[in-house]
Amino acid sequence: MRNIELFIFARVLHVIGVVLWIGGVAFVTTVLIPALRNLTDTKQRYELFEKLERRFAMQAKVVTIITGLSGFYMTWFLNAWNRFTEPAFWWMHLMLLVWLIFTLVLFVLEPAFLHRWFNQQATKDSENAFKWLQRLHIALLSLSLIAIVGAVAGTRGFSFF
C-alpha cells in the first residue's frame, strides 16, 4: 500500500472505531442504564448490567485501541503535532482527552478497583449507584459528542473561534 492509501485506511478505521465506541456509549447511556434503573429487582438489575457490560467492554477496548493507533498514525503522517499548540485545534485536544479518559477507565481503573467499587455500591444502594453511573456516562458522552462535532467541523476548516 502506498502512504496515502495507508492514511485513508487509518482514517476509515478511525471513523469506524469512533462510531462503534461512542455509539456504544450512547446506547449504554440513553437506553441500557435507564432501562436497568426501571427494574425493581436490584439483584437482577446488577446481574443484567454485569452480563451486558462485560460484552461491551471487550468491544470498547478493541475499538479504543484501533481509534488511538489510527489517530496517532494520522497525526504522524500529517506531521500535525503542532496542532496541539494551537487553540484553533481545540477539538484535537478534546479527542485526545476523551481517548485518554476512556483508555484509563477501561484498562487501568476498571480492572484495578472500579469494578469492585461499583459492585459494593450497587449492593449497598442500587438506585444511587446506577444514578451515579448514568450521570458519569452522560458527562462522558457529552464530552465525546462535543469532540466529534469539533472534529467534523474542524477537519473541514470551520472554526468556532
C-alpha positions as CSV (number, residue, x, y, z in Angstrom):
1,M,0.0,0.0,0.0
2,R,1.2,3.5,-0.7
3,N,1.4,6.0,2.1
4,I,-1.8,7.9,1.1
5,E,-3.7,4.7,0.9
6,L,-2.5,3.8,4.4
7,F,-3.6,7.2,5.6
8,I,-7.1,6.7,4.0
9,F,-7.2,3.2,5.6
10,A,-6.3,4.8,9.0
11,R,-9.0,7.4,8.7
12,V,-11.6,4.7,7.8
13,L,-10.5,2.7,10.8
14,H,-10.6,5.8,13.0
15,V,-14.2,6.7,12.0
16,I,-15.4,3.1,12.3
17,G,-13.8,2.9,15.7
18,V,-15.4,6.2,16.9
19,V,-18.8,5.1,15.6
20,L,-18.7,1.7,17.4
21,W,-17.1,3.1,20.6
22,I,-19.1,6.3,21.1
23,G,-22.3,4.7,19.6
24,G,-21.9,2.0,22.2
25,V,-21.5,4.6,24.9
26,A,-24.6,6.4,23.6
27,F,-26.6,3.2,23.8
28,V,-25.4,2.4,27.3
29,T,-26.1,6.0,28.4
30,T,-29.5,6.6,26.8
31,V,-31.0,3.1,26.6
32,L,-29.4,0.4,28.8
33,I,-28.8,2.3,32.1
34,P,-32.3,3.9,32.1
35,A,-33.9,0.5,31.3
36,L,-31.9,-1.1,34.2
37,R,-32.9,1.7,36.6
38,N,-36.5,0.8,35.9
39,L,-36.0,-2.7,37.1
40,T,-37.3,-3.1,40.7
41,D,-35.3,-6.2,41.5
42,T,-31.9,-4.7,42.4
43,K,-30.1,-8.1,42.2
44,Q,-31.5,-8.6,38.7
45,R,-30.5,-5.0,37.8
46,Y,-26.9,-5.6,38.7
47,E,-26.6,-9.1,37.2
48,L,-28.0,-7.9,33.9
49,F,-25.7,-4.9,33.9
50,E,-22.7,-7.1,34.5
51,K,-23.7,-9.5,31.8
52,L,-24.2,-6.8,29.1
53,E,-21.4,-4.6,30.2
54,R,-18.8,-7.4,30.1
55,R,-19.7,-8.0,26.4
56,F,-19.5,-4.3,25.5
57,A,-16.3,-3.8,27.5
58,M,-14.4,-6.0,25.1
59,Q,-15.7,-4.2,22.1
60,A,-14.9,-0.8,23.7
61,K,-11.3,-2.0,24.5
62,V,-10.7,-3.1,20.9
63,V,-12.1,0.0,19.2
64,T,-10.4,2.4,21.6
65,I,-7.1,0.7,20.7
66,I,-7.9,1.0,17.0
67,T,-9.1,4.6,17.4
68,G,-5.9,5.6,19.3
69,L,-3.5,3.9,16.9
70,S,-5.2,5.2,13.8
71,G,-5.4,8.8,15.3
72,F,-1.7,8.6,16.2
73,Y,-0.8,7.4,12.7
74,M,-2.8,10.2,11.0
75,T,-1.2,12.8,13.2
76,W,2.3,11.3,12.4
77,F,1.5,11.1,8.7
78,L,0.3,14.7,8.5
79,N,3.1,15.8,10.9
80,A,0.3,17.6,12.7
81,W,1.9,17.7,16.2
82,N,2.0,21.5,16.1
83,R,-1.9,21.5,16.1
84,F,-1.7,20.6,19.8
85,T,-0.1,24.1,20.4
86,E,-2.9,26.0,18.5
87,P,-6.2,26.9,20.2
88,A,-8.0,26.6,16.8
89,F,-7.4,22.8,17.0
90,W,-9.1,22.5,20.5
91,W,-11.0,19.6,19.2
92,M,-7.8,17.6,18.8
93,H,-7.0,18.2,22.4
94,L,-10.5,17.1,23.3
95,M,-10.4,14.0,21.2
96,L,-7.1,13.0,22.9
97,L,-8.6,13.8,26.3
98,V,-11.7,11.7,25.7
99,W,-9.5,8.9,24.4
100,L,-7.2,9.1,27.4
101,I,-10.1,9.1,29.9
102,F,-11.8,6.0,28.3
103,T,-8.4,4.2,28.0
104,L,-7.6,4.9,31.6
105,V,-11.0,3.7,32.8
106,L,-11.1,0.6,30.5
107,F,-7.6,-0.6,31.0
108,V,-6.5,0.7,34.4
109,L,-9.2,2.0,36.8
110,E,-12.0,-0.5,36.0
111,P,-9.8,-3.6,36.5
112,A,-7.9,-2.1,39.4
113,F,-10.8,-1.0,41.6
114,L,-13.8,0.5,39.8
115,H,-15.5,-2.9,39.1
116,R,-15.3,-3.9,42.8
117,W,-16.3,-0.5,44.0
118,F,-19.4,-0.3,41.8
119,N,-20.3,-3.8,42.9
120,Q,-20.2,-2.7,46.5
121,Q,-22.1,0.5,45.8
122,A,-24.8,-1.4,43.8
123,T,-25.2,-3.9,46.6
124,K,-25.5,-1.2,49.3
125,D,-27.7,1.3,47.4
126,S,-28.5,0.1,43.8
127,E,-30.6,3.2,43.0
128,N,-27.9,5.6,43.9
129,A,-25.1,3.6,42.3
130,F,-27.0,3.5,38.9
131,K,-27.9,7.2,39.2
132,W,-24.2,7.9,39.6
133,L,-23.3,5.6,36.8
134,Q,-25.8,7.3,34.5
135,R,-24.5,10.8,35.3
136,L,-21.0,9.8,34.7
137,H,-22.0,8.3,31.3
138,I,-23.9,11.4,30.4
139,A,-20.8,13.6,31.1
140,L,-18.5,11.3,29.1
141,L,-21.0,11.0,26.2
142,S,-21.4,14.8,26.2
143,L,-17.7,15.4,26.1
144,S,-17.4,12.8,23.3
145,L,-20.1,14.4,21.2
146,I,-18.5,17.8,21.6
147,A,-15.2,16.3,20.4
148,I,-16.9,14.7,17.4
149,V,-18.7,17.9,16.4
150,G,-15.4,19.9,16.7
151,A,-13.5,17.3,14.7
152,V,-16.0,17.1,11.9
153,A,-16.3,20.8,11.6
154,G,-12.6,21.4,12.2
155,T,-11.4,19.0,9.6
156,R,-13.5,20.9,7.1
157,G,-11.9,24.2,8.1
158,F,-14.7,25.5,10.3
159,S,-13.5,27.3,13.4
160,F,-15.7,28.1,16.3
161,F,-13.4,30.9,17.3
